[in-house]
Amino acid sequence: MASVNRLLGNAVIQCSKGGNKILDYFEVGVIGYGADIQFALHGTNIDRPLLPISAVAAGPLRVDEVLQKESDGAGGIIQVSRSFPVWVDPVTNGPTPMVEALRIAEGVLSAWCAEHPTSFPPIVINLTDGVSTDGDPRVAADKVRTVRTNDGPALMFNVHLSSAVVNEIVLPNAADTLPDDYAAMLFSMSSELPVQMAEAAAGLGYKVQPGTRGFLYNAKATSVIEFLDIGTRPINPGGFPELPPA
């Protein structure tokens, strides 16, 4: 869950224009699914499933102080206390009803796209450590990927954190490299990386081939964080323009 909070923090930084000015280039929501399915991002609920990034920046659940190892500039390592905003806390409570979670996500995205038809398509990142307990999620994932703006269909990426003793597989382009049928299914549910995201992944040293999809299997924490950043970084390589006055 630290990866999700770091992703939210990075999104805030991307939308910062100096001082305390946060421009609303993103709207963000988090759906947690277990024994209960709920909108897990602090400040969201069924009536307000998404928050503009300025509201995310202004309203973390809390701010923790964490120790990070950093270079001291002289060849040594020191520990430095850093503030770490927390918007989402992890909860483990049994089943993983992925089908219902994706159904809810589809409804949220459909309403958002109807209100923002000229925007970049929504991005859904599904982090799961278990098999779907309420049926085959492929149809629900297909419906998510058919939601669209005028700019194209929604993108869906998957991160499978398995308990199997298997080395990480990052951004594959074929299912035959995956260790089991469930991983192959999640791969099939994942969108191909758009050109700009593929270039960003290659720039970070990942092997990107034709057909590469937004899928990770048993990835290390650093890979997950980088992947989440790739999946949400600006499509415009020159950065975001200033927004016009509301």
Kinemage of the C-alpha trace (Angstrom):
@kinemage 1
@onewidth
@group {chain A} dominant
@subgroup {mainchain}
@vectorlist {calphas} color= white
{ca met a 1} P 0.000 0.000 0.000
{ca ala a 2} L 3.026 2.257 0.369
{ca ser a 3} L 3.282 2.071 -3.426
{ca val a 4} L -0.245 3.473 -3.810
{ca asn a 5} L 0.461 6.323 -1.407
{ca arg a 6} L 3.710 7.099 -3.186
{ca leu a 7} L 1.842 7.119 -6.508
{ca leu a 8} L -0.618 9.665 -5.110
{ca gly a 9} L 2.240 11.770 -3.795
{ca asn a 10} L 3.969 11.672 -7.188
{ca ala a 11} L 0.731 12.718 -8.903
{ca val a 12} L 0.519 15.722 -6.578
{ca ile a 13} L 4.104 16.668 -7.466
{ca gln a 14} L 3.382 16.352 -11.204
{ca cys a 15} L 0.516 18.825 -10.846
{ca ser a 16} L 2.415 21.331 -8.699
{ca lys a 17} L 3.166 24.674 -10.320
{ca gly a 18} L 5.153 26.341 -7.566
{ca gly a 19} L 4.270 27.256 -4.016
{ca asn a 20} L 1.011 25.660 -2.978
{ca lys a 21} L -0.529 25.815 -6.447
{ca ile a 22} L -1.898 22.402 -7.492
{ca leu a 23} L -3.616 22.272 -10.886
{ca asp a 24} L -6.356 19.682 -11.372
{ca tyr a 25} L -4.982 17.631 -14.257
{ca phe a 26} L -6.058 14.377 -12.565
{ca glu a 27} L -9.012 12.997 -10.714
{ca val a 28} L -8.233 9.975 -8.601
{ca gly a 29} L -10.133 7.212 -6.826
{ca val a 30} L -9.221 3.984 -5.050
{ca ile a 31} L -11.576 0.989 -4.789
{ca gly a 32} L -10.655 -1.543 -2.124
{ca tyr a 33} L -12.190 -4.985 -2.453
{ca gly a 34} L -12.321 -7.698 0.201
{ca ala a 35} L -15.163 -8.723 2.490
{ca asp a 36} L -16.410 -5.216 1.718
{ca ile a 37} L -15.996 -3.166 -1.456
{ca gln a 38} L -15.458 0.476 -0.664
{ca phe a 39} L -13.975 3.693 -1.919
{ca ala a 40} L -10.757 3.615 0.062
{ca leu a 41} L -9.207 6.991 -0.749
{ca his a 42} L -9.591 9.374 2.178
{ca gly a 43} L -12.330 11.868 1.338
{ca thr a 44} L -14.196 9.675 -1.165
{ca asn a 45} L -17.455 7.761 -0.866
{ca ile a 46} L -20.176 6.289 -3.082
{ca asp a 47} L -21.491 9.783 -3.877
{ca arg a 48} L -18.026 11.197 -4.515
{ca pro a 49} L -15.874 8.343 -5.865
{ca leu a 50} L -13.169 10.569 -7.374
{ca leu a 51} L -11.232 13.548 -6.063
{ca pro a 52} L -9.441 16.260 -8.029
{ca ile a 53} L -5.728 16.075 -7.317
{ca ser a 54} L -5.820 19.405 -5.446
{ca ala a 55} L -8.256 17.862 -2.937
{ca val a 56} L -5.985 14.826 -2.619
{ca ala a 57} L -3.036 17.123 -1.878
{ca ala a 58} L -5.000 19.075 0.709
{ca gly a 59} L -6.518 16.138 2.577
{ca pro a 60} L -4.347 13.133 3.413
{ca leu a 61} L -5.584 10.795 6.104
{ca arg a 62} L -2.406 11.602 8.066
{ca val a 63} L 1.267 12.417 7.552
{ca asp a 64} L 3.784 9.884 8.865
{ca glu a 65} L 7.444 10.517 9.573
{ca val a 66} L 9.623 7.844 7.972
{ca leu a 67} L 13.386 7.305 7.911
{ca gln a 68} L 15.020 7.120 4.503
{ca lys a 69} L 18.598 6.197 3.686
{ca glu a 70} L 20.396 8.840 1.673
{ca ser a 71} L 23.939 9.586 0.596
{ca asp a 72} L 25.819 12.005 2.840
{ca gly a 73} L 27.781 13.306 -0.148
{ca ala a 74} L 31.024 11.838 1.125
{ca gly a 75} L 30.546 8.173 0.285
{ca gly a 76} L 28.506 7.313 3.355
{ca ile a 77} L 24.831 6.650 4.067
{ca ile a 78} L 22.720 8.545 6.567
{ca gln a 79} L 19.124 8.210 7.690
{ca val a 80} L 16.945 11.258 7.139
{ca ser a 81} L 13.445 11.806 8.492
{ca arg a 82} L 10.928 12.598 5.751
{ca ser a 83} L 7.230 13.411 5.835
{ca phe a 84} L 5.144 10.743 4.066
{ca pro a 85} L 1.479 11.582 3.392
{ca val a 86} L -0.892 8.622 3.743
{ca trp a 87} L -4.236 8.583 1.936
{ca val a 88} L -4.955 4.829 1.952
{ca asp a 89} L -4.345 2.205 4.640
{ca pro a 90} L -4.127 -1.509 3.771
{ca val a 91} L -6.912 -3.813 4.927
{ca thr a 92} L -6.835 -7.618 4.646
{ca asn a 93} L -10.226 -9.236 5.119
{ca gly a 94} L -10.703 -12.434 3.188
{ca pro a 95} L -12.157 -12.692 -0.329
{ca thr a 96} L -11.174 -10.803 -3.459
{ca pro a 97} L -14.393 -10.035 -5.401
{ca met a 98} L -12.658 -8.610 -8.454
{ca val a 99} L -15.668 -8.883 -10.766
{ca glu a 100} L -17.809 -6.633 -8.571
{ca ala a 101} L -14.950 -4.186 -8.031
{ca leu a 102} L -14.451 -3.870 -11.790
{ca arg a 103} L -18.191 -3.462 -12.300
{ca ile a 104} L -18.188 -0.553 -9.870
{ca ala a 105} L -15.114 0.917 -11.565
{ca glu a 106} L -16.860 0.712 -14.937
{ca gly a 107} L -19.803 2.703 -13.597
{ca val a 108} L -17.524 5.391 -12.168
{ca leu a 109} L -15.548 5.648 -15.414
{ca ser a 110} L -18.660 5.751 -17.612
{ca ala a 111} L -20.046 8.688 -15.650
{ca trp a 112} L -16.679 10.468 -15.712
{ca cys a 113} L -16.209 10.013 -19.470
{ca ala a 114} L -19.693 11.334 -20.145
{ca glu a 115} L -18.735 14.513 -18.284
{ca his a 116} L -15.216 14.772 -19.797
{ca pro a 117} L -15.548 13.564 -23.415
{ca thr a 118} L -12.450 15.416 -24.676
{ca ser a 119} L -10.083 14.226 -21.929
{ca phe a 120} L -7.350 11.603 -22.066
{ca pro a 121} L -8.977 8.217 -21.362
{ca pro a 122} L -9.122 6.967 -17.775
{ca ile a 123} L -6.480 4.591 -16.454
{ca val a 124} L -7.362 1.676 -14.143
{ca ile a 125} L -4.556 -0.041 -12.223
{ca asn a 126} L -5.672 -3.271 -10.544
{ca leu a 127} L -3.390 -4.479 -7.731
{ca thr a 128} L -4.262 -7.990 -6.573
{ca asp a 129} L -2.661 -10.665 -4.439
{ca gly a 130} L -5.366 -13.273 -4.909
{ca val a 131} L -7.628 -15.088 -7.356
{ca ser a 132} L -10.988 -13.489 -8.089
{ca thr a 133} L -13.508 -15.054 -5.708
{ca asp a 134} L -16.692 -13.972 -7.493
{ca gly a 135} L -16.146 -15.430 -10.943
{ca asp a 136} L -14.132 -14.867 -14.097
{ca pro a 137} L -13.168 -11.165 -14.253
{ca arg a 138} L -12.402 -11.064 -17.980
{ca val a 139} L -15.854 -9.909 -19.104
{ca ala a 140} L -15.867 -7.174 -16.465
{ca ala a 141} L -12.376 -6.097 -17.566
{ca asp a 142} L -13.498 -6.008 -21.203
{ca lys a 143} L -16.332 -3.681 -20.228
{ca val a 144} L -13.903 -1.390 -18.393
{ca arg a 145} L -11.734 -1.184 -21.512
{ca thr a 146} L -14.719 -0.294 -23.711
{ca val a 147} L -15.419 2.868 -21.700
{ca arg a 148} L -13.938 5.708 -23.709
{ca thr a 149} L -13.540 9.388 -24.329
{ca asn a 150} L -13.159 10.927 -27.783
{ca asp a 151} L -9.413 10.293 -27.402
{ca gly a 152} L -9.741 6.506 -27.065
{ca pro a 153} L -10.657 3.634 -24.723
{ca ala a 154} L -9.802 3.351 -21.055
{ca leu a 155} L -6.495 1.692 -20.237
{ca met a 156} L -6.379 -1.183 -17.756
{ca phe a 157} L -3.152 -2.378 -16.149
{ca asn a 158} L -2.701 -5.228 -13.661
{ca val a 159} L -0.178 -5.932 -10.922
{ca his a 160} L -0.272 -9.542 -9.676
{ca leu a 161} L 1.481 -9.986 -6.315
{ca ser a 162} L 1.571 -13.770 -6.021
{ca ser a 163} L 2.777 -15.886 -3.113
{ca ala a 164} L 4.435 -18.285 -5.568
{ca val a 165} L 8.220 -18.504 -5.505
{ca val a 166} L 8.711 -17.086 -8.988
{ca asn a 167} L 11.002 -14.294 -10.121
{ca glu a 168} L 9.384 -11.035 -11.158
{ca ile a 169} L 8.060 -10.623 -14.685
{ca val a 170} L 7.707 -7.025 -15.810
{ca leu a 171} L 5.823 -5.769 -18.883
{ca pro a 172} L 5.664 -9.006 -20.900
{ca asn a 173} L 4.402 -9.102 -24.467
{ca ala a 174} L 3.142 -12.713 -24.461
{ca ala a 175} L 1.353 -14.978 -21.997
{ca asp a 176} L 3.638 -17.958 -22.628
{ca thr a 177} L 6.285 -16.435 -20.340
{ca leu a 178} L 3.910 -16.504 -17.363
{ca pro a 179} L 3.915 -19.267 -14.748
{ca asp a 180} L 0.203 -20.138 -14.469
{ca asp a 181} L -3.210 -19.713 -16.039
{ca tyr a 182} L -4.314 -17.015 -13.612
{ca ala a 183} L -1.348 -14.815 -14.430
{ca ala a 184} L -2.054 -15.407 -18.130
{ca met a 185} L -5.659 -14.323 -17.582
{ca leu a 186} L -4.608 -11.081 -15.886
{ca phe a 187} L -2.185 -10.483 -18.757
{ca ser a 188} L -5.076 -10.878 -21.214
{ca met a 189} L -7.045 -8.289 -19.221
{ca ser a 190} L -4.228 -5.735 -19.522
{ca ser a 191} L -4.003 -3.037 -22.180
{ca glu a 192} L -1.017 -2.638 -24.451
{ca leu a 193} L 1.204 0.253 -23.425
{ca pro a 194} L 0.594 3.378 -25.512
{ca val a 195} L 3.671 4.605 -27.363
{ca gln a 196} L 4.499 7.344 -24.855
{ca met a 197} L 4.300 4.976 -21.886
{ca ala a 198} L 6.349 2.339 -23.708
{ca glu a 199} L 9.026 4.948 -24.365
{ca ala a 200} L 8.971 5.977 -20.702
{ca ala a 201} L 9.392 2.335 -19.626
{ca ala a 202} L 12.270 1.831 -22.063
{ca gly a 203} L 13.891 4.987 -20.715
{ca leu a 204} L 13.902 3.394 -17.258
{ca gly a 205} L 15.681 0.330 -18.628
{ca tyr a 206} L 12.754 -2.048 -19.068
{ca lys a 207} L 12.686 -4.326 -22.083
{ca val a 208} L 9.793 -3.150 -24.227
{ca gln a 209} L 8.731 -5.180 -27.264
{ca pro a 210} L 5.837 -4.997 -29.729
{ca gly a 211} L 2.673 -5.996 -27.889
{ca thr a 212} L 4.045 -5.175 -24.437
{ca arg a 213} L 1.171 -4.948 -21.964
{ca gly a 214} L 0.798 -3.135 -18.673
{ca phe a 215} L 1.205 -6.218 -16.485
{ca leu a 216} L 3.558 -7.097 -13.622
{ca tyr a 217} L 3.936 -10.466 -11.905
{ca asn a 218} L 5.582 -10.807 -8.484
{ca ala a 219} L 7.307 -7.492 -9.024
{ca lys a 220} L 9.650 -5.943 -6.473
{ca ala a 221} L 8.437 -2.840 -4.667
{ca thr a 222} L 10.718 -0.618 -6.737
{ca ser a 223} L 9.309 -2.051 -9.974
{ca val a 224} L 5.727 -1.543 -8.787
{ca ile a 225} L 6.434 2.085 -7.876
{ca glu a 226} L 8.094 2.746 -11.235
{ca phe a 227} L 5.240 1.029 -13.067
{ca leu a 228} L 2.611 3.070 -11.263
{ca asp a 229} L 4.543 6.201 -12.146
{ca ile a 230} L 4.822 5.170 -15.817
{ca gly a 231} L 1.102 4.432 -15.893
{ca thr a 232} L 0.133 7.878 -14.684
{ca arg a 233} L 2.837 10.195 -15.965
{ca pro a 234} L 1.906 13.035 -18.329
{ca ile a 235} L 1.341 12.027 -21.929
{ca asn a 236} L 2.573 15.446 -23.074
{ca pro a 237} L 6.404 15.179 -22.971
{ca gly a 238} L 6.689 18.941 -22.557
{ca gly a 239} L 4.655 18.812 -19.358
{ca phe a 240} L 1.207 20.069 -18.569
{ca pro a 241} L 0.123 23.495 -19.842
{ca glu a 242} L -1.470 26.035 -17.565
{ca leu a 243} L -5.160 25.439 -17.097
{ca pro a 244} L -7.497 28.274 -18.156
{ca pro a 245} L -9.440 30.009 -15.390
{ca ala a 246} L -12.573 28.113 -14.335
